[in-house]
Amino acid sequence: MNVLITGTSQGIGKAIAELFLKNGHEVTGIDRMQQSIGHPAYTHYVCDVRDREHLPQISGVQILINNAGTQNEDDIGINLKALIHITETYGIQPQIKSVLNIGSASGHTGAEFPEYCASKGGVLAYTKNVAMRIAPYGATCNSLDPGGVLTPLNQCVMDDPELWAQIMEETPLKRWATTEEIAEWAYFLTVTNTFCTGQNILVDGGEAINYHFVWKD
């Protein structure tokens, strides 16, 4: 299939792109950073997803994965507004088979920076809107909403032993996901899955079900 992925130069987006390439798909990436994937079936465009005037002309997109995101840097502009425009440009068309938005556990819990939470909460709602609009094409749209993932964006807490210990206390599985694990979820939701749609899939190692029950001994 022809797959378009945003934010492919590192982290989750790169892992997703590499998995699709491994499985024989044609992959196009959009990222404001230079290409970091060397593969004959991969095409890379250096472009900021917010730059509507210079988005590349790409036709025949069958799978769209909106992965590009940031934290504390125009979060609503990058994580939400640009995602909407990318989807309206490449995803709402008869050849589309699946759209996947990379959301966040924070969109469910609100437990992070204000604009980041707001941007990801908007992604969850927009996912349902798109699912209804592309259903006539037989296509699905879901969001994949990770909790902690081992990416460069999170390096500052991964390298702090005290903070890391506190984070692990909030994570029942006592670890964060690898980018490869999240890529497997992305592949399943866009290629294997053909019926689940309009859903916000929370993959957070149990953080959202963690609780602190206090009672008399």
N, C-alpha and C positions, 0 to 999 in steps of 0.2 A: 504494500500500500504506500501511497504518498503521504508522508507524515511531516507536519510542521510543528516545531517545538521552539518556544521562546526561552531565552536564558540558558544556552547550552554550553557556555564556556567553562563552567565549573559546577560542583555540587550536584544537586538532584537532577537538574536539566541535562548535564553531561552524562550522568549515569543512565538516564532514560534514553537519550539518543544512542548511546553505545549498545544498549540492549536491543533496541529496534534494528540497528544496523547488523548486529550479530544474528538476528532472526530474518535477515534478507529484505528489509524494507528500504525504501528510498527516503532519506531524511534531509529536511532543510532546517537550518537553525538560524534564529535571529538573536543577536546579542550585541551589546555595546562594546564588548571586549573582543579581542582578536580570536580567530579560530584556534581551538585546542584539540580538535578531533581530526585525525588523518585517516580518511577512508574514501574509497572511490565513489561510494553511494551517498556521500555527505556533501551538502552545499551549505556554505556559511555566508550570512550577510551581517556586516557590522552596521548596526543601527540601534538607536535608542527607541524602545517600543512606544515612547510618548511622541515621537517625531512623525506625525501623521503624513506630512508632505513627502517624506523620503522612505516610507515603507516599500519594500520590494514588490514587484508585480509577480505574484505566485498564483498559478491556476491549478485546478484539479486536486486541491487538498482533500484528502479523505479522513485523516485523523489530525485534529488540532489539539495540542497540549499547551495550555497557558501556564508556563512555569516561572517566567521572569518575575522577580519580586525583590523587595528591599525592606529594610527596617530602619526607621528614623531618617528617611531621606525621601520626602515627597511620597509617603506611603500610599495615600489615596490616589495620587496621580499615576503612580507606577503599578501598584498592586490591583487597583480597581478600574480607574478610568481607561488606562491603556489596555487592560485585559478586555474590557468591553469593546473598545474600538477594534482590537485585533480580531475578536470573535465576529463582530459585525462585518469585518472586511473579508475574512477568510473562511469563517465557519458556517455562516447562514447561507447555504447554497445546496443545490440538489445532489452534488457528489459527496457530500459529507456523510461519514459513517459514525464518527464519534468525536465529541468534544470533551476534554478533561481539563478542569481548572484545578490548579494546585492551591488549595486553601490553607488553612491552619487550624490546629486545635484551639487557638486563641479566638477564632471566629465563633466557636461554640461556648467558650468559658469567659471571654473578656479579660483573661488573666495575663495581660501584657501591656505594651505601650498603647496609649489611647488611639492614635491615628492608625496604628498597625491593626489593632483589634477591629476598628471600624472598617478598614479597607477589606479585611478578610471576612468580616460579617457580611459585607456587601457582595463578596464573591459567592458566598453560600446562597444568598437570595437570587442573584443573577443566574446561577446555575439552574435553578428551577424554571426561571423564565425561558432560558435557552432550550431546556429539555422539551418544553411544550411547543416551541416554535420549530424545532427540527424533527419532531416526532413524525410529521407527515412524510419525511424522507426515509423513515425507518431507522433513524439515527438516535443515538443516546447521548446524554450529557450528564456528567456527574462531577462532583468535586472530591478530590483526595486531600484529606486534611491531616497532615502529620503533626505529631507532637515534636519532641526533641529529635533532631537528626544530626549526625556527625558531618557537618559542613563547615567550610571556611567562615561563613557568616556567624557561626556560633563558637568560633575558636577562643574568644575571650573568656568564656566561662568554662570551656573544656580544659583550658590550661590553668585554671585557678582551683587548686585542691579543695579549699574550704567551700567555695561556691558549688563545686561539683558534688561534694558530699551532701550538701543541702538539696540539690536538685535530685539526686538519686533517692533521697528520702520521700520525694513526691512521686516517684516513678516505681510502681509495684514490680516491674520486671527488672529493675535495677540496672538498666542500660538504655541507651538511645539507639534509634534505628540507624542502619547504614544507608547510604544513598542507593546502594544496590537493592536493598529490601524495598525501598519506596519505588524504585524503578519497576520491580516485579508487580507491585500493585497497579502501577500506571499501565503496564502492558495488559494485565488481566482486564482492567476496566474498559480498555479501548479496543482490544482485539478479541479476547476470549468472550467477554460479556457482550450480549446483544439484546438484553431485556431489562436489566436494572437501569433505571434512568431517573433523573431529577433528585438524586440522593446525595447526601453529604457524608462521605465515608471517613470516619474518624479512626486514625491509626496512631495511637499515642502511648502504647505500652501500658495501658491501664491508668494513666494519670487522671483521666476524667472520672474514674470510679473510685479513686482513692478517697478515703474518709478517715476522720479522727473521732471515733465514738468515745464519749466521756460518760462514765456512769459510776455509781457507788460500788465499791468492792463488796 
